[in-house]
């Protein structure tokens, strides 16, 4: 996965004003029914673009597990969590390419702008989906292959219908697909 991976030197770009206004992470997570008390797993958490607002939403009764392979990104996330007073709600999890390094199942699992980086997509999904309970929500946000404005090369991107088929094979139902900004789509569903 290393050849396709987002470089940590560009981490400030993840909190760019344009991106915050376009994706509105807290609003999006609430709209997707993340709620107080939930266990939220942010796979490919980076420096916390979704983990930090998730920690606010789940409150003291919930927990956020921020998973990433890049230690530099996780250290930046830890610093941001300290500044926001959220360290008690966020657990940092250093993972390997196909080893989640998790010990907790999720009510809500997010994969944002990550899946296109994965080499063995089936193994990756099977590994992480072991941490889903019946009724858990799964959300993917990915670059739309039809859009060219920015993002990874087109040949790295995953078509929404291809991802939907992979989710259906793993008992994810009630799947919805929609565009969420000018160059991305979102897929959500529930584990049955």
Steps between C-alpha positions, in 0.01 A plus 500: 500500500798731549520618138144633508502637855440865586829655610505630862698807390174625344298458822414871540312474171248271670371785719489757218208741523370389158486138616334586830231705323444237233480189720374650829614197703293554818184568301562200274561260790184618677301465179630142470362430849816497709368565849593545862633184659607337171826316441644662187794350308670735255712284266766709332439774756800706394527806721141496618281673242212267592624363835493836679139592415400138565644527851284806562190316376547170690559690823636363825298180467645412160845433361691574180767259376722682250683247284783583262823349368688831510636585845565864399131543425399339830739722696344807338155363586608446861620861519172628352300287745700644791435854380126426472484326840389172341781259591272304733266423209756413230719192500785503249552166321810443287408240239676313223372469144262210569518479879246722672664471844154540655342329798161671492199463274336807349157656483626713211807444280630760257744456210560848359720544192686178578363207303662603170841461674440135596666228292312189621154644541326173590746415778483856629119500520489156661751609764319820598148361467583251777446799731143567386199388700156435358352844438836679477514784247777495239590811300750543217593834347699469181623698201263482206683350198294720267635822654849632427540817708734361763582185691677178411554381142183376332631144472529481883138599559219254570165515320206530740324197350813287545521599866126442546535143366786431743288626790200291397723189494577573869139533619480877490140595416291817459783639289468859388732680258513875454732778395621709792708769336637590161733198474393233750229246568377343821375147554327401822334184618424278798652166601237225520 
